[in-house]
Amino acid sequence: MEWQALYLSLRLSFWTTLILLAIGLPAAHWLTFSPRRWKFLVEAVVALPLVLPPTVLGFYILLAIGPHSPAGRLYASLTGGMLPFSFQGLLVASVLYSLPFAVQPFASGFAAVDRKLIEASWCLGISRSATFFRVIVPLSVPSIVTGMILSFAHTLGEFGVVLMVGGNLAGITRTVSISIYDDVQALNYSAAMHTSLLLLGISFLVLAATYGLRRRVWAVWPPYGR
């Protein structure tokens, strides 16, 4: 059992989920309420990781954050390091790879909020930003919780993207899924079995907590507008 790899995966999932919460809420709000005709193009871009092979996505991310790219040069000038084959690079890749698992549930929750409640808030003189935090977000808590937990679980099991962007550096970019792959390659099936069972148990507990917590939250925040 490689506990260091498990800790790295849990740490990566935690920070990915927090970042997706910060950027996913405004992105989902824009996708839900924007009148722009071309927003379907943005929706397609957000959903790309669902259908794009992880190695393809990882390859393009590697090019985008490489030392010769604008983002890579900017990061190097600020920190003196490189994004590829680092935890920060893994974090960038994980956020992009898990983006639809956060934005789509968030957007579904926002779309389910009764528009009359939103318009009533506007009529009372509440600004759009205040309405978002005081009306839309509280009424979308079940969907927000679902998006956060799905993002965490999806990041925990990443393989192709993290391997392309981070490689296999012990203690730096070696996640639990890569550890299992290495054990299988070395014919160490016992270690692979133990790690896989642990990951299976964690994934099951995360999903069970998702459904259980969602039922409790729905009891407090009933689905408006349905």
Contacts in CASP RR format, 6 or more apart in sequence:
PFRMAT RR
TARGET T0000
AUTHOR 0000-0000-0000
METHOD contacts of the structure
MODEL  1
MEWQALYLSLRLSFWTTLILLAIGLPAAHWLTFSPRRWKFLVEAVVALPL
VLPPTVLGFYILLAIGPHSPAGRLYASLTGGMLPFSFQGLLVASVLYSLP
FAVQPFASGFAAVDRKLIEASWCLGISRSATFFRVIVPLSVPSIVTGMIL
SFAHTLGEFGVVLMVGGNLAGITRTVSISIYDDVQALNYSAAMHTSLLLL
GISFLVLAATYGLRRRVWAVWPPYGR
1 191 0 8 1.000
1 194 0 8 1.000
1 195 0 8 1.000
1 198 0 8 1.000
2 174 0 8 1.000
2 176 0 8 1.000
2 179 0 8 1.000
2 191 0 8 1.000
2 195 0 8 1.000
4 170 0 8 1.000
4 171 0 8 1.000
4 174 0 8 1.000
5 170 0 8 1.000
5 171 0 8 1.000
5 174 0 8 1.000
5 175 0 8 1.000
5 176 0 8 1.000
5 178 0 8 1.000
5 179 0 8 1.000
5 195 0 8 1.000
6 176 0 8 1.000
6 179 0 8 1.000
6 195 0 8 1.000
6 198 0 8 1.000
6 199 0 8 1.000
8 87 0 8 1.000
8 171 0 8 1.000
8 172 0 8 1.000
8 173 0 8 1.000
8 174 0 8 1.000
8 175 0 8 1.000
8 176 0 8 1.000
9 155 0 8 1.000
9 156 0 8 1.000
9 157 0 8 1.000
9 175 0 8 1.000
9 176 0 8 1.000
9 177 0 8 1.000
10 156 0 8 1.000
11 87 0 8 1.000
12 87 0 8 1.000
12 90 0 8 1.000
12 91 0 8 1.000
12 94 0 8 1.000
12 155 0 8 1.000
12 158 0 8 1.000
12 162 0 8 1.000
12 175 0 8 1.000
13 94 0 8 1.000
13 151 0 8 1.000
13 152 0 8 1.000
13 153 0 8 1.000
13 155 0 8 1.000
13 156 0 8 1.000
14 152 0 8 1.000
15 91 0 8 1.000
16 91 0 8 1.000
16 94 0 8 1.000
16 95 0 8 1.000
16 98 0 8 1.000
16 151 0 8 1.000
16 152 0 8 1.000
16 155 0 8 1.000
17 102 0 8 1.000
17 148 0 8 1.000
17 151 0 8 1.000
17 152 0 8 1.000
17 155 0 8 1.000
19 91 0 8 1.000
19 95 0 8 1.000
20 95 0 8 1.000
20 98 0 8 1.000
20 99 0 8 1.000
20 101 0 8 1.000
20 102 0 8 1.000
20 103 0 8 1.000
20 148 0 8 1.000
20 151 0 8 1.000
21 102 0 8 1.000
21 144 0 8 1.000
21 148 0 8 1.000
23 95 0 8 1.000
24 99 0 8 1.000
24 102 0 8 1.000
24 103 0 8 1.000
24 106 0 8 1.000
25 106 0 8 1.000
25 137 0 8 1.000
25 144 0 8 1.000
27 46 0 8 1.000
27 103 0 8 1.000
27 106 0 8 1.000
28 102 0 8 1.000
28 103 0 8 1.000
28 104 0 8 1.000
28 106 0 8 1.000
28 107 0 8 1.000
28 110 0 8 1.000
29 110 0 8 1.000
29 132 0 8 1.000
29 136 0 8 1.000
30 39 0 8 1.000
30 42 0 8 1.000
31 39 0 8 1.000
31 42 0 8 1.000
31 43 0 8 1.000
31 46 0 8 1.000
31 103 0 8 1.000
31 107 0 8 1.000
32 107 0 8 1.000
32 110 0 8 1.000
32 111 0 8 1.000
33 110 0 8 1.000
46 99 0 8 1.000
46 100 0 8 1.000
46 103 0 8 1.000
46 104 0 8 1.000
47 100 0 8 1.000
47 104 0 8 1.000
48 57 0 8 1.000
48 100 0 8 1.000
49 57 0 8 1.000
49 96 0 8 1.000
49 97 0 8 1.000
49 98 0 8 1.000
49 99 0 8 1.000
49 100 0 8 1.000
50 100 0 8 1.000
54 97 0 8 1.000
54 158 0 8 1.000
54 159 0 8 1.000
54 160 0 8 1.000
54 161 0 8 1.000
54 164 0 8 1.000
55 160 0 8 1.000
55 161 0 8 1.000
55 163 0 8 1.000
55 164 0 8 1.000
57 93 0 8 1.000
57 96 0 8 1.000
57 97 0 8 1.000
57 161 0 8 1.000
58 93 0 8 1.000
58 97 0 8 1.000
58 160 0 8 1.000
58 161 0 8 1.000
58 164 0 8 1.000
58 165 0 8 1.000
59 164 0 8 1.000
61 92 0 8 1.000
61 93 0 8 1.000
61 96 0 8 1.000
61 161 0 8 1.000
61 164 0 8 1.000
61 165 0 8 1.000
62 84 0 8 1.000
62 164 0 8 1.000
62 165 0 8 1.000
63 69 0 8 1.000
64 71 0 8 1.000
65 71 0 8 1.000
65 72 0 8 1.000
65 75 0 8 1.000
65 83 0 8 1.000
65 84 0 8 1.000
65 89 0 8 1.000
65 92 0 8 1.000
65 165 0 8 1.000
66 72 0 8 1.000
66 82 0 8 1.000
66 83 0 8 1.000
66 84 0 8 1.000
67 73 0 8 1.000
67 76 0 8 1.000
67 82 0 8 1.000
67 84 0 8 1.000
71 83 0 8 1.000
72 82 0 8 1.000
72 83 0 8 1.000
75 81 0 8 1.000
75 82 0 8 1.000
75 83 0 8 1.000
75 88 0 8 1.000
76 82 0 8 1.000
83 89 0 8 1.000
83 92 0 8 1.000
84 165 0 8 1.000
84 166 0 8 1.000
85 165 0 8 1.000
85 166 0 8 1.000
85 167 0 8 1.000
85 169 0 8 1.000
85 172 0 8 1.000
85 173 0 8 1.000
86 166 0 8 1.000
86 172 0 8 1.000
86 173 0 8 1.000
87 172 0 8 1.000
87 173 0 8 1.000
89 165 0 8 1.000
89 166 0 8 1.000
90 162 0 8 1.000
90 165 0 8 1.000
90 166 0 8 1.000
90 173 0 8 1.000
90 175 0 8 1.000
92 165 0 8 1.000
93 161 0 8 1.000
93 162 0 8 1.000
93 164 0 8 1.000
93 165 0 8 1.000
93 166 0 8 1.000
94 155 0 8 1.000
94 158 0 8 1.000
94 161 0 8 1.000
94 162 0 8 1.000
97 154 0 8 1.000
97 155 0 8 1.000
97 158 0 8 1.000
97 161 0 8 1.000
98 151 0 8 1.000
98 154 0 8 1.000
98 155 0 8 1.000
98 158 0 8 1.000
101 147 0 8 1.000
101 150 0 8 1.000
101 151 0 8 1.000
101 154 0 8 1.000
102 147 0 8 1.000
102 148 0 8 1.000
102 150 0 8 1.000
102 151 0 8 1.000
105 143 0 8 1.000
105 144 0 8 1.000
105 146 0 8 1.000
105 147 0 8 1.000
105 150 0 8 1.000
106 140 0 8 1.000
106 143 0 8 1.000
106 144 0 8 1.000
106 147 0 8 1.000
108 143 0 8 1.000
109 139 0 8 1.000
109 140 0 8 1.000
109 142 0 8 1.000
109 143 0 8 1.000
109 144 0 8 1.000
110 136 0 8 1.000
110 140 0 8 1.000
110 143 0 8 1.000
112 139 0 8 1.000
112 140 0 8 1.000
112 143 0 8 1.000
112 223 0 8 1.000
112 224 0 8 1.000
112 225 0 8 1.000
112 226 0 8 1.000
113 135 0 8 1.000
113 136 0 8 1.000
113 139 0 8 1.000
113 140 0 8 1.000
113 224 0 8 1.000
113 225 0 8 1.000
114 224 0 8 1.000
114 225 0 8 1.000
117 135 0 8 1.000
117 139 0 8 1.000
117 224 0 8 1.000
118 131 0 8 1.000
118 135 0 8 1.000
118 136 0 8 1.000
121 130 0 8 1.000
121 131 0 8 1.000
121 134 0 8 1.000
121 135 0 8 1.000
122 128 0 8 1.000
122 131 0 8 1.000
126 134 0 8 1.000
126 135 0 8 1.000
137 144 0 8 1.000
138 221 0 8 1.000
139 221 0 8 1.000
139 224 0 8 1.000
141 217 0 8 1.000
141 220 0 8 1.000
141 221 0 8 1.000
142 214 0 8 1.000
142 217 0 8 1.000
142 218 0 8 1.000
142 221 0 8 1.000
142 223 0 8 1.000
145 210 0 8 1.000
145 213 0 8 1.000
145 214 0 8 1.000
145 217 0 8 1.000
146 210 0 8 1.000
146 214 0 8 1.000
149 206 0 8 1.000
149 207 0 8 1.000
149 209 0 8 1.000
149 210 0 8 1.000
149 213 0 8 1.000
150 210 0 8 1.000
152 206 0 8 1.000
153 203 0 8 1.000
153 206 0 8 1.000
153 207 0 8 1.000
153 210 0 8 1.000
156 176 0 8 1.000
156 199 0 8 1.000
156 202 0 8 1.000
156 203 0 8 1.000
156 206 0 8 1.000
157 175 0 8 1.000
157 176 0 8 1.000
157 177 0 8 1.000
157 199 0 8 1.000
157 203 0 8 1.000
158 175 0 8 1.000
158 177 0 8 1.000
159 175 0 8 1.000
159 177 0 8 1.000
159 178 0 8 1.000
159 181 0 8 1.000
162 173 0 8 1.000
162 175 0 8 1.000
162 177 0 8 1.000
162 178 0 8 1.000
163 178 0 8 1.000
165 173 0 8 1.000
166 173 0 8 1.000
167 173 0 8 1.000
167 174 0 8 1.000
167 178 0 8 1.000
168 174 0 8 1.000
168 178 0 8 1.000
168 182 0 8 1.000
176 195 0 8 1.000
176 199 0 8 1.000
177 199 0 8 1.000
179 195 0 8 1.000
180 192 0 8 1.000
180 195 0 8 1.000
180 196 0 8 1.000
180 199 0 8 1.000
183 189 0 8 1.000
183 191 0 8 1.000
183 192 0 8 1.000
183 195 0 8 1.000
184 192 0 8 1.000
END
